[in-house]
Structure formats: C-alpha cells, structure tokens
C-alpha cells in the first residue's frame, strides 16, 4: 500500500511539473498584461486573441506554418514510402549502411548546413517562402520517415506482396491499395514525427524567412521587445499548440497501434 501511495505521489508531482507551465500559459493568454484604455492590467479578456486576428503578420505566420508543415509531411510520406519499400524488399550492396547513413545525416546539426542551403535557396528564389522551409525540413525529416516506414514494411510478410502480384496488382496499385492500409499505424507514426520536428524547428525558419513568409515561431520571437505584451505572447503560444494537439488527435489510434506493433 505504501509503495502505491509513493508511486501516486511521484506521478502527481510529475504531472504538476509538466502541466503547471501550460496552465500558467493558458491563464495569462486571457489576461491584459499591458495598460489599455478602459482595461486594467490583469483583467480577464479576449483582447489578446482579438489582437492576433487583427494583426496581419500574426495571421500570416499561422498560415505559413500550417502550409510548410503539412507540405513537409506530405513530401516525406510520399517520397519515404517507396524508398522504404525498396530498402525493405530489395537487397543491394551496402543497403544497411545506406540506411544508417540516412540516420547519421539526420543527426547533423542544422546550423552546419545553414549557409550553403541559404545560398542555394536564394539562387532558386525559395527564400521568404513556406515552400522553401518545407523542402529543407523534408531534407532532414525524410530519413526519419524512411527509417520508420522501412521497419513497418519489413514486419509485413513477403507473401503479402507475392499474393497481390499474382492477383494482378501492379507495384503502385499494391502500395496504394494494400500496403498503405496494412502499415497505416507506421504512416501515422512517421507523419507525427515529421510534423513535430518541422513545427518546432527554428534554425531554418529564421534563416530562410528574412523579410516575409515568417512562421509562427518567428512571429512569437518578434513579439519580445522593450515592452513585451506577455499576454499576447502567451495567446500566440496557445494558438501554436492547437495544430499539434489536432495532429495528435488525428493520428492517436495509429500512433498507439504503431508503437504496440513495434514493441
């Protein structure tokens, strides 16, 4: 009994440690933290969220983030699925080394490649564009997508492929109609990590958005100044959490099944 109480106490303290900053952020987002006409500091109000809707730069930053993150996820899954299938089903010299090389590239610090990527994207006209951020995020997230999808495809018996081909399916038809539903949990896990890594990344988001196309992370950073409106910062932070929570809700079943399958 004593051990159970101790575990519950530790769990409660851990939950408090994690949730207290989030609760404080949520509360402050509904408070006026700067002097305003007809409103005292600390007064509860929707003024911060109204200011987000009224400020074009903040609205555009939210839209920019959604565009490049969703585009990044689509590119990573679209390119990673056939690559993962090839690595899982076909053997060639150095195939395992190639897979580990992809992971080694993923752990390369982004700042190391920031200058050549900026020069390349500037020449291609992709600076200050959500598309440019999506492409460079895909460069770093694609190895993760391939690694995750390859492990799930390898868990599917080869007889599954052979039976489909005997039934007259072409390779694209097999992948789209049969393989994708079979490894849907793996696709959910890969999409979740690609979304997460892209949403919180700030290095390339800062470098590739000099004058326009700034994502929500850069918009929040720009709110800090000599007189920072903490309430507005917290409101933008709450808004930035909504797409992530939506993504978790959308793929929650796939994530749970995916981790259970790999366990």
N, C-alpha and C positions, 0 to 999 in steps of 0.2 A: 504493500500500500504506500509505504514511504517513497519507494522508487517511482511509483506512478505520479505521486504528487510532485516530486522533484522534476520529472520529465515535463509535466504540465506547466510548472513554473518556468522552466527554461524555455519552453515553446512560447509561453505568454510574453516573456521578456524579449525574445527574438522577434515576435510579431510586433511588439510595441516599438522596437528599434527600427524595424522596416517601415511600419505604417505611420509612425509619428511625423516624419518629414512630409509624407504625402498628404496627411491630414492638415498639417500646417499650410502647405501649398494651396490646398483646396480652399481653406478658410480665408487666407489672405487674398485669394483671387476675387472674392466677393466684397472686399473692403476698399474704401477710398484711402489711399496712403499718401496722397498729396493734397494740400489745401485747394479747395474748389469753391466757387461761388454757390452758396446755398447748401453746402455739404461740409460736415466736419470730418476731420481725419478719424479713421476707424469706423466710420459709418458703413453699415452693410448696404450694398447696392450692386446693380448690374453694370455700373459705369465702365468697368474695365473691359467687359465683353462687348459693350456698345462701342468702345473706342477701337477695339480690334476690327469690328465690322465697318467702322467709319474710316479707318486708315488704309488707303490702297496698298501701301507697301507691306503691311501685315497680311492682308488678304492674299496678295500675290505670293507671298512667301509660303503660305499654307498650300496654295495650289501648285507652286513649283515643287515643293517637297513631295506631294502626292504623285505628281507626274513622273518625276525621276525615280522614285522608289518603286512604283508599280511597273514602270518600263524596265527597270533593273531586274525585278522579279521575273517578268515575262521573258526577258532575254536570257537570264540564267537558266530557267527551266527549259525554254525552247532549245537552247544550244547544249545544255548539260545533259538532257535526256538521251539524245543519240550518241553523244560522246561516252556517257556512262554505259550504254548498251554495248558499244564497241569494245570498251575495256573489260566488260563482264563476260562477253560471249566469244570474243576472238582473242587469240594468243599471238603475240609477236615479240621479237627480241626487245627486252627492256620495258615491257608493258608495266610491270610492277614498279620499276624505277621511275617511269614516266608519271605514274600516279603519285608517288612520293615527291617527285619534283614539283608537281602542281601544288601540293600542300606546302612545300618549302617556299614556293613563290608567295603563297598566301600570308605567311608569317613575316614577309619582308616589310619593314616599316614603310608606310606610305610616303613619308616625307623624303625618303631616299629617291623616289621616282617623281617627285612633285615638279622639279624644274623641267626635265625632258618632256613630261606629259603636258605641262603648260605650254611649252614651245610648240609641240606637235598640234595641240588642240587650237592654239592661236592661229596657226597656219591653216587649219581646216575650218576656221570660223565657228568653233564649238565652245568658245569661252562665253560666259554670261548666258548660258543656255542650259535648261534642265536636261536636255538630251546629252550634252557633254558629261554632266555629272553621272547620268545613268550609265553611259558607256564605260567610264573609268571605274565606277563601282562594280560593274559587271566584270571588268578585268580582274578584280580582287575577289569577288564573290563566286564567280564561275567555278574555281577549283573546289570550293566547299560544296556547291551543288553537285558537281560530278562525283565527288567522294561519297556523299550521302546517297545519291541515286545509284551509284555502282554497287554499294553494299546491299541495297534493297533488291536490285535486279539479280544479283548473284544468289539471293535467297530463293528466287523463283526457279524451279527445276527446268532444265533444258528441254525436257519432254513437252513442256507447255508450249515452247516455240515450235518444236517439230510438229506437234499435232495441229497447230494453227496453220503452218505452211502446207501440210498435207490437205487441209480443208480448203486451200486455195487463197489464203490471205497473202498479200504482198507484205514486204517489210514495213512500209509506212502504215498500211492498214492494220497489221498486227500490233504495232506500237500504239497507235491511237485508239483502237477499239478494244484491245485485250490487255496489253501490258500496262497502259496508264491506269485503268481501274484496278488492276492487280496490285500495283505499287502506289496507290493513292496516298496511303499514310506516309510513304517516303517522300512523295512530292510535297505533301503538307509540311513535313519537317524541313525540307530544303527551302521551300518558299518562306517559311517562318524565319529561318536564319538569314536568308538573303535580305528579307525585309528589315530584320532587326539591325544587321550590320550596316545597311545602307541608310536607315533612318537616323542612326546615332552618329554616323561618320561626319567629321567636321573639317579634316585636313583639306581634302579636295573640294569640299563645299566652299571653303574660304578662298582657296587658290583660284578656282575656276569661275567664281562669281565676283568680278571686280566692281562692276557698276550696275549690273542687272541680273535677274534670274536667281536672286538670293533665296536659299531655302529657309525653313523656319528656325533652324539652329542659328543661322547668321542673323536673322531678324531679332531673335531673343538677345543675342550678344550685342546688337546695335542699340538696344534699349538701355544699356548701362551707360551712365554718364555722370556729369557733375551732380545732377539732381535726378536720381533714378526713381521712377514710379514702380515701386516694388509690387503693388497690386496688379499693374499691367503685365509685369514680368511673370508673375505667378499665374495670371489668366492665360497668357501665351503658353506657359508650361503645361497647364491643364489641357489646353487645346492640342498641344503636341502629343499628349498621352493618348488621346482618343483614337487616332488611327491604329496605334499599336495594340490597344485593347480590342479594337474591332478585328484586327488581323488574328489575334489570339482566339477570339470567339469564333471566327470563321473557320479556322483550321484546328480547333481544340480537339475534336474527335480523332482527326488524322494524326495529330501530334502524340496523343495518348497511345493510340494503336501503334504508331511508328516506333516509339521508344519501347513499348512492350514487345514488339516483334524482334527488335534488335537485342533486347535483353535475353 
